[in-house]
Amino acid sequence: MGLYIRGSVWWMSFTYHGEQFRRSTETEDKKLALRIFDKLKGEIAEGKWFEKPPGDGYKFKDLMDKYMTEYSKVNKAASSHRRDKSITDNLVGVFGGMYLTEITPAMISDYKVKRRTDGVSPRTINYELTTMSHAFNIATREWGLTSNNPVKKVKKYRVFNNIERWLTLEEEGKLLKTSPKWLQEIISFAINTGFRQSEILNLKWPQVDLFRKTITILEQKNQGKDTLPLNETIQKILKKRFKSRPINTDYVFYSNNFKRINARNLMRAFYSATKKAGINCLRFHDLRHTFATRLVQAGVDIYMVQKLGRWRNISMVMRYAHHYSESLRSGILVLDKLSQIYHS
């Protein structure tokens, strides 16, 4: 039996009927912790203590292994599962050897601050905390491994979603000129479909119907299945690639070995092209942003933009809907027409 400290909180370690138990005293005061421990030892001696708290003896690493195998792999898209793997690796690197009952909000808060000090973005840290919290929630509700979720008491960073970047037509022309042919097609495809990077790289010919001029997306963020129309620009790209497609791959866009294009290779080429074109602060995802922005600026109904881009709700589309002042002029001129009718 003994007391030990985790973070700033004192914990008790003791053996009962041959089993090792660990329990928090929930205090930073050593004298108070000793009194609590002495009381516990008295209850054990008198045979009054018999409770084994959920999560005692179950380590965080075991929880995350179970979460990845029984939840993430089963319920999430392959790309999301890979992201979860990266996130859980970071968490396990710090909390892996701890028992679930040992992990406190103070420890998680310290982890959050340390990650930010190391230069990790608030958004990434929030993803980590969300994943950790979700695992604890499932462990509580479904698996009965713990009765407490310490992550709930830790405040996430506030993230300002203020990135407002899209390509002008002039910038698009410069970017295409500095891009190799294969990248030109992918850039044009992204701008004219609003597809995410993974959706473009994963695209296969069975999803394409050139006769009906549509593409079917089978795997995406909202776990849906959508059949989307194609404009003439995309039809030309697909018809050209279909005529010259190799027989040993189903990928519409493929690498030199006819396999899926590696995302890192795509981004390396993309950023090289933006640098040569003198275009600053442009991400590949901003091509999707460009898709939505151009539609809105052209007067396309927001609801239609939502359906074409497959956003879950209108509010998610609004951050992409940036107007030129001229695109708003027709709206404000309505007031002149009403006034003329009234005074005529």
Secondary structure as UniProt FT lines:
FT   STRAND          2..6
FT   TURN            7..8
FT   STRAND          9..16
FT   TURN            17..18
FT   STRAND          19..24
FT   HELIX           30..45
FT   TURN            46..47
FT   TURN            54..57
FT   HELIX           60..67
FT   HELIX           68..72
FT   HELIX           73..75
FT   HELIX           78..95
FT   TURN            96..97
FT   HELIX           100..102
FT   HELIX           105..117
FT   TURN            118..119
FT   HELIX           122..141
FT   HELIX           150..153
FT   HELIX           169..177
FT   HELIX           181..193
FT   HELIX           197..201
FT   HELIX           205..207
FT   STRAND          208..209
FT   TURN            210..213
FT   STRAND          214..217
FT   TURN            221..222
FT   STRAND          226..229
FT   HELIX           232..243
FT   TURN            247..248
FT   TURN            256..257
FT   HELIX           263..277
FT   TURN            284..285
FT   HELIX           286..297
FT   TURN            298..299
FT   HELIX           302..309
FT   HELIX           314..318
FT   TURN            319..320
FT   HELIX           325..343
//
